Amino acid sequence: MKKFLFLIISAVLVVSCDLTKMPDGSISTENALTSVDDVLKFRADIYLSLRDGLCSEYPIYIPELMTDSFHASITFGNRNGEYYKWEITSIFGYVESLWQRSYYNVTLANFLEQGIAELLANNPDMTGSEKSQLDVVLGEAAFLKAYSMYFASQLYCGNYNAADAANTMGLMLLDGPVENPSDIAAYVGRSSLEETYDYIEKYIGIAEEKLAAVGPQVGSIYLTSDAVKALKARVALTKGDYSTAIAASTSLVDSGTYPLIDNEADFDRLWTNDSGEECIVQFWAGFSEGSLPGSNDYDYIGYNSSGIYSPNYIPEKWIVDAYDANDIRFSTWFKEREVTFGSIAGNVYLFYKFPGNPELRSPEANSNYINKIKPFRIAEQYLIAAEAFAMRGSGDDETNACKYLNALRSKRIPGYAETTYSGDKLVEEIREERVKELFGEGFRFADLKRWNKGFSRSEAQDDQIISNAGGTNTEFLSIAADSYQWLWPIPQSEIDANPQIRDEQNPGY
């Protein structure tokens, strides 16, 4: 797909796991949305577009590989090496596809919004139950739009700063279908970052209204009112709107709906068997139905049919050292294994957060490393609350920040003694806890970016088994906080296709 946004706008939308195929029962835009049933068929695409489009596979692991989380092994074959080494350009595949996926989602949501409005106008005798169903889909579509533009902003836009957000480039914003994609006047340029966040918050507000009656359920496979709160808290923290982040996150944590796990057996069931505990949302997947997301494991384990471990990427030593020895996260997510690369072998800790649910693979397979996708967990909300209180820093805010930080640690570390922190030390401890709790889930790149920290990779667990040991573009890569590369380039295909953004490429590209 070479002309991204406006080719997507004019393309046929289909209900499909594979966005390039039209499966049985799919609907083209030429005759779509003549009934509530048509709308509900498209509803499935909302969930596939979230689960498979932005919440699993390379949208998750590529940002992790770009940070100080992993070292590439000596046989990684330069798989995603351009991202690992920070050598990306505007024509790279993931640069294009993550842009395309984000705007496909917006286009789908806009199509549903327009189609539902027309359906309601043409069917004045529709029942209250039918209208309620349509309201839910409208809420889910609004959530999809907000989530997708927020996701894109984390890669293609700079940090939000209220003082200059009105003069900082944001994204191209679409509130409805473009009637004539061949008309250059219909093309839109980049908005400001302030307008981009206003857009995101607008659709979060619509999702709040439309999904208000969809109550919480632990491990829900559908978006709920609590899922909207979770996204609202995440966006507010990114924006630096600490009061909103506090209100949204604490309402989830303090409700008690999603208790934290405090033992290794249950924690393993969450990550291996997808129990759904602690999950505000855990998207559905089924092996027998042929509906599986991509794996969030980018060959972190690398166990082959010969019984040998030869992963592509290995956690950095500082990651392994960050955990207490009795932390249930460490014992669940990190396993010491002998790895073998030809004649070279060594013992290191491998990353097992996504080991593969046995129910999502054939019985004879060792693993496909596929687990159900968990885009919103309650642990993140503890961390949002702690960080927002610490950053707001007024009155009892530091006391409250310590409360939520200690509450999370006390569940993860048996025998943990609560500790009081303040000032910079408090912020440092909360940031370290985000690393430990959210490691491998796609947060690290955006966290470092919004903290204006930059990073330097450091010592490997074993420098004999990593690629280009000692190299300044590999093992000891250092990226300054002000590097232009924290903003991904707008895809060249989009620049070429849209005359309105010919002069709006991100700096440095």
N, C-alpha and C positions, 0 to 999 in steps of 0.2 A: 504494500500500500504506500504509494509515493506522495500523494497529495493528501495530507492527513485530515485536517479538520473539515474542510469543505467537501472532500470526497466522502467522508463519514456522514455528513449531513444529508447528502443526496443518495446515499446507499440504502439498500433494503435492509431493514432491521429484522433479525430473525431470533427465534427462541432456540438457543443451542448451547451446548457445552463448548463447542468449537465455533468461534465466531466466523469462521470461514465456510461453514457448512449449513445447509438448511435441512434439518431433520424432519421426520414425519410429524405432522401436526403444527409445523411452524406457520407463521403468518407474515405475508409481505405487507408493506405499508400501503399498498394500493387498495387493499380491501380489509384493513385491520380495524379492530375496535368497533364492531357493530353490536357487541353484547358484553355483558359482564364477564362471561366465560372467556372472550377474547382477551380482556384485560388481565384476567388471572393467568392466562398462558404467558403473557409478557412478564407477569410478576416473577415467574421462575427465572427470567433472564436478569432481573435485578439482583437476585441472590448469586447467580453464577458470575455476574459481572463484578460483584464484590469479592466473592470467595476466590474465583480463579483469576480475576483480572488484576486486583490490587492487594489482596490479603494473603497470597501464598506464592511460593516459588521465588522467582528472581526479584519481584518488588520487595521481598523481605531480605533475601540474602545478599543481593548486590550492595545495598547500603552498609551492611555489616562488613563485607570484604573490603570496603573502602576505608575502614577505620583502623584503630589500633587493637582490633579483636583477634585477628588470625594471622598466622604465617602460612604461606604456600609451601607445600612439600616439594621435594626435589623431582617428583614425577608428575606434578600437577599439569604439565603440558601447556602452560600459559592459558589455561581455562579461566576465562574472565580476568586474565592478567592485566588487561588495559585498565580495568576499574581498580583492581588491587594496587596497581602502580600509579594511578591517577594520570592516565594518558588518554582520556576520553576526548572525542571530538563530536561535532554536531551531526556526523553521519553514522554514528555507532547504533547498533541494533536496539539496545535497551533504552538509549536516549530517545529513539523514535517510538518504540513500542509502548513505553510508559506514558508518553505524551498521548499517543493514539488511544490507549486504553482509558485514560482519564476523560478524554473528550468523547469517546464512544459512549461512556456512561452518562455524560451530560446530555448527549443527543438522545439516548434512550429515555432518560427522565423527561426531557422536553416533549418528546413524542407522546409519552404517556399522559403528561399534563394536558396537552392540547386535545388528545383523543378522548380523554375522560370528560373534559369540559363539553366537547361536542356530543358525546354520548348522553350526558345528562340533559343537555339542551334538546336533544331529539327524542328523549324518552321521559316526558314530564310525569308519567304514571309509575315510574320506577319505585319499588318498595323501599321502605326504610332500611331493611336488611341489606338490600343491594347497594344503597347509597353508603352504608357503613363500610361495606367491603371495598368500595371504590375509594373512600376516604383513607382507609389503611394503605392501599396501594399508592395513593398520592403522598402519604407520609413517608412511605418507603422510597419513593422516587425522589422526594426532597432530600432524604438522608443520603441517597446515592449521589446526588448532585453535590451536596455539601462535602461529603467524604472525599469525593474524587478531586474536587478543586483544592481541598486542603492538602491531599496527598501530593498533587502536582506542585503546589506552592512550596512544599518542603524541598523539592528538588530544583525547581526552575526559578525560584524567587529568593530574594534576600530575607534577612530577619526583619520582623515587624518592629518598627520604632515609631511611636506615636508622633514624635516631633517631625519626622520626614516621610511618613508613610504615604502622604498625599503626593509626594514627588518621587516616589520609588516605583519602578515598574513591577506590575503584577502580572496577571494572566489575562487571556482573552475570555470574556464573559458572555455567555449566551443564556438568555431567559426564555427563548422559544425557538421553534424551528425556523430556519431561514427559508423563505418562500422560493427564492430563485438563486441557487448557489452559483449560477453562471454570471450573475450581475456583480461586478466589482464593488458597487456601492453597498452590497449586502455584507461584504467582508468587514470584520471588526479588528481593530488593533488591540494592543495590550492596554489594559486598565492600569490604574495605580494600585499599589499594594493595599492601600486603605480601602479602595473600592472592592478589591478581591476579598478581603476579610469581611466587609459589609455583606457581600454576596453570600459567603459561606455562612455567616451568622443568620442572614435572612432565611436560608433554607433549613438551617437547624431549627429556627423558630417555627417554620411551617411543619417540620417533622414533629416537633413537640406538640403542636396543636392536633395534628391528625392522628398521632399514635398515643395520645394521652390515655385512651381507654385500653391500650394493649399493655396489660400489667406484667410485672417482672416474673421471670421463671428462671431458675438456676439452669445454666446450660441451654438456654433457649436457642432453637435453630432459626428463629425469626427475630427481626428487629422489634424491640420493645421500647416503652417509654424510658426505661433505664438505659438502653443502648444509646438513646439520644442524649441523655444526661452525660454518659461516659464520653461521647464525642464532644459535647459542649465543654466539658472540663479539659479535655486534651487540647482543643483549639484555644481556649482561654489562657491556658498555661503558656502555650506557644506565643500568643499575642502579648503576654505580660499583663493580662487582665486578671490579677490575682484574686480579687474578691469574687468574681464569677467562677473562677476555677475552684475556689474554696467551697462556695455554695453548692456547686454541682457535685463535686467529688465527695464531700462529707455527707451529702444526702444519701449517696449510695453506700458509703462505708457504714454510717451510723444506723442505717436501716436494719442491719443484721441479716439481710436476705442472703448474702453471699459470704458465709463464714470462711475464714482462712484455714487451710489445712495445716496441721501441726505434727504430722507423723509421716515417716518415710513410705509406709505401705500405701496410704491413701494418695500421697503425692505421686508415687509411681503410677498408680492407676489413672491419675489425671493425665499424665504425659504419655504413658504407653497405651492405655486402653481408652483414653478419652472419656473419662467418667463425667466430665462436664462440671464438676465441683469448681467453685470459685469463678466460673465463667458467666459473665453477663450475657454473652453470646458465644455459642460454639456452632459453627455452620455444619449442616448435615452433609454426610458423604455416605455412599453405599457401594460396596464392591460388586454385589450381584446386579445392581442396577446400572453399573458402568458409569457412575458419576463420582469421580475422585478429583480432588484438587492436586496441584503440584506439590512436591515435597519442599519443605523449608530447610531441609538438610542438603547443603551443597557438597555432598560427598565428604562430610565431616567424619564419618565412620569408616567407609571404604572397605567393608568386609566382602571378600569375593568368594567364589565357589571353591577355591582351593584352601579356604580356611585362613587366609592371610589378610591382615589389615594394611591397607595402603591408601590412606585418605588424601584428598586434594588439599585440604586446609586443616590446620592444627591450631588450637587456642594458644595465644601468647602466654608466656610464663606468668606475667603479672595478673592475668585473669584467674588462673588456677590458684595463685597465692592469695587472692583477695578474699576467698571464702574461709570461714572457720572450718576446722576439720570435721566437726559434728553437724554442720549445716546440712539440712535435708536436701537442699538444692544441689549441693556439691556431690553428695552420694548418689543422687538420682541422675544428674546431668553430665557427670564426668566419670569416666571409667579408665583406669590405667590398663593399657594394652601394649603388647609388643607390635610395632609396626615394621614392615619389611618393604624395602625398595631395592630390588635386585640383591646385591651383595651387602647392602647397608641395612642395619636394623637398630632399633632402639626402643626403650620403654617411655611412653608419654601418656598424658591424659587426653582422651578423645572426647568430643562433645556429643552427648547422647540425648539432647532435649527432644529430638524428633526421631525416635528409634523405629517408628512404624507400628501402627496398630494391627495386630494379627487379623482382626476382622475385616481389614481393608486390603487384604492381599490373598492370593490363592494359597491353599494349605501347603503346597509343596515348595513355595517360595520362602527364601530366608527372610527377606524384607524388601519392601519397596520404599521404605522410609517415609511413608505417607501417614499422617495423622489428621484428625479433624482440626479445622482451622479455628483458632481462638483469638479473634481480633480485639476483644475487650475482656480483660480479667480484672477482678476487684483489687488485686495487688497493685496494679498501676494506679488505681484511684487513691490508695493509701499514699503512694509516692507523690502524686499530684497534690494532694492535700498538704503533705509535709513540705514540699518545695514551695507551694504558693504561700503558705503561712510564713516560712522562713524568709522569702523574698519580700513579702509585704512588710514584715518586721515592725509592727506597732502593737502596743499593749501586751496582751498575752500571746501574741503570735508565735514567739519562739517556744513557749511552753506547749502550745498546740502542735507545732511542727515536731517537737520531740515526742509528743504523745503518739502521733501516727507513725513516725519512724520506729519507735520502740514497739508499737503494737505489731507491726509487720515482722520485725526481727525476732520478737519473742515467739512467734509461731514457726519461724524457719530454723531457729537455732535453739535446740533443747538446752535448758538451763541458762538462757541468756539473762544477764543482769541489766535492767534498764539503766540508761545513762543519760545525763543531761548535757546538752551541748548548747553553744550560743555562737553568734557571729559567724565568721568565715568557717569555723570548724563545723558548725551545724550544716551549712550549705555543702561543705565538702563531704560530710557523712551521708547526706541525702543523695548526692550525686553518685557516690560509690555504691549506694544501695540500689539505685536505678541500674547500674551496670550489672550487679549480681542478680537482680530479679528479672530483668528484661533482656538479658544477654541472648543474642541470636534471634530476637524477634523483630529486628528491623528498626529499632529506635536509636541506636548509637550515633549514626551519622547526623540525624536531625538534632539530637541532644547536644553534641559537640558544637554544631553550627550555632544553635541559639544561645549557648553559653559563651560564644566567642572565645573558645579555648584553643582551637587548633589541636594538634596531637603529634606525638613522636612515638613510632613503634619502638619496642624494646626487646630485650633478651628473649630468645627462643627457649622452649623447653629443652631442645636438643638441636644445636646448630648444624649437626651432621646430616640432618634429615630435612632441612628446609632449603628452598630455592634461593640461590645467590646469597648465602649467609654473609652478613656484614654489609650488604649492599644498601646504599642510601635511597634506592627506589623500591626496596623490598623489606628486609628485616628491620632496617633503621630509617625507613621513610619518615620524613617530618613535613607536616603541612601547617603553615602558619594560619592563624585565625583570620587574617585578612586576604588570604589567597582567593583570587577570582574563581577558582575551581569549586568552591563551595556551592556556587550556582551552576547547575548543569546547563549546557547550551540548549537553546531552542532548536529542535531538529531542523536541519538544513532543508529538508523536504517541505516543512511548513513555511519557512522563510521564502522559499521559491514559489510556493503555491499562493501565498497571501500577500498581495502588494501592500497591505496596510502595515505589515510588520517588517518590511525590508530593512528598515533602519532601526529595528528594535531588538536586535540580538543582544544577549547578555554580554557584558564586557569581557574581553580577553579571547573571544572566539571569532 
